[in-house]
Structure formats: structure tokens, C-alpha cells
Amino acid sequence: MHICMKVGKTIDGPVKPTLSDGTAGNVEPGSMTLPLCQKVVDKTILTSEEEIGDAMRLMNKKFGVTIEGAAGCALAGYFKDRKRNGNKKSCVVICGSNICPEKFARVIAGENE
């Protein structure tokens, strides 16, 4: 999506293994995803696998919550840009825990893909 937003059209980009299954892959041509993002997204933030894993571990350690990689990606993006809104309150929607127990155990152990 980041590349598509940058160039303003749906194109195929590199696809690599990631903890964030929900954000992996290319944008399907003709889907409503890119036009919707162009309308409502004002900034994209790229996160590393390490940052995603760190966010997942933090949620588990601090709150006892299991989150999937896409939710970890959102939280990691917030951490990278948390000063953006100054002293205003911010919200990160953590909406998924769709991760197999074995994969989550590897993340908790610090073994990112």
C-alpha cells in the first residue's frame, strides 16, 4: 500500500515474509482499498519486523493480550510517530488476535520471522 500511495495507482511491489499477515501482499487491482486510503490516509509509516515483534511482546507483557502482527504493525507505527500529535490524546485500534499459538510463542521468545 505504501508504494501504491506513493505512486498514486495500484502496482505490484515486493512481497516478503512478515509477522503482519494482514498487511502482507499486494493491493488487488480494481479493489476499493487504494481509493479509500487515498481519501482518508494522510501519512504512511513503515515498520520493521523487529518493531512489530516488540509491539506484540509489549502488549502481551504489559496487558496479557495476544495480538496478531497487523495489530502489532499499527502499534509499532504509533511508537515511531507518537510525537506527531503533541499533547493530544491518540488511539490505536488493536483489532486482531488471529495468530497461531506456535507463531506467537516464537514472537514472545524474540524469534521474529
N, C-alpha and C positions, 0 to 999 in steps of 0.2 A: 504494500500500500504506500509506503514511504516513497518509493521510486515513482509509482503512478501519480501520486500527488505532486511530486516534483516536476514531472514532465507534462502533467495535465491530461493524460489518457491512460487507458489500460494497456500495459505491456507486460511481458513475461520477464521476471528478474531471477536472480539466483535463488535456489531453494536449498537450504541446508538443514540438517537435523537440529531440533531445538526442544527445549523444555516446554515452550509455548506452542503446543499443538494447535490451539485455537487461532493463532496468528500466522501459522506456517502456510507456505504455498502462495500461489499467485492469485490475483483477483480475476474472477471469471469474466470474460468479455461479455458485455451486454447486461451484466448484473447491476442492481441499483446501488451497490456498495460505494463505488467511486463517486458518482454524482452526489450521493448523500454525504460522504465525507468532505467533498469539496464545499458543500453548503455549510456544514456545521463545525468542521475541524479547522482551527487557526494555526496549529503547530503540531508537528510530529516529533517524537523523541525516540531515538534508537537506544535499545538496552542490550547489554551483553548477556550471555548465558550465565556468567558469574553473578551479575546483578539480579537476574531473575531468580536464581537459586538462593541468593542472600535474602531476597524479599520473602520467598516461600519459607525459608528457615525462620526468619524473624516472626512471621505470623504464627508459625507452629510453636516456637519457643515462648513468645510473649502472650499469646491468646489461646494456645492449644488447638488451633484451627488448621485443617488441611486445605490448602488451596492449590489449584492447578497452575500450570505455567503461564497461561494467558492472564490470570489474575495477578500472578507474580510480576508479569511484564508491566501491567498497569501500575502496580505499586512501585516497582523499580523506576519507572518513568517519573512518577511523582517525586521520589527521592532525588533524582537527577535535577529536577527543576522546581523544588519546593519553595524557593525564594521568589518565584515569579509573581505571586500574588501578595507579596509583602506580608502584612499582618492580618490579611483577610483569612477567614476560615476556608478550608478546602475539603473536598470529599473525593475519595477514590472508591469506586464501586467494585467490591470484591464479590464476584457473582458466580464463581465456579470452584468445584472441588472434584472435577472429573479427571482423576489421575489414578492409575493403578497403584495399589499399595506397594508393590515392589519398586516401581519407579520413584514413588515418593520417599521410600526408605533410602534409596540411593541419594536423593537430593538432600535429605536430612543429614546423611553421613558425609555430605560435601562432595559427592561424586556426580558432578554435572555431566550431561551428555557431551 
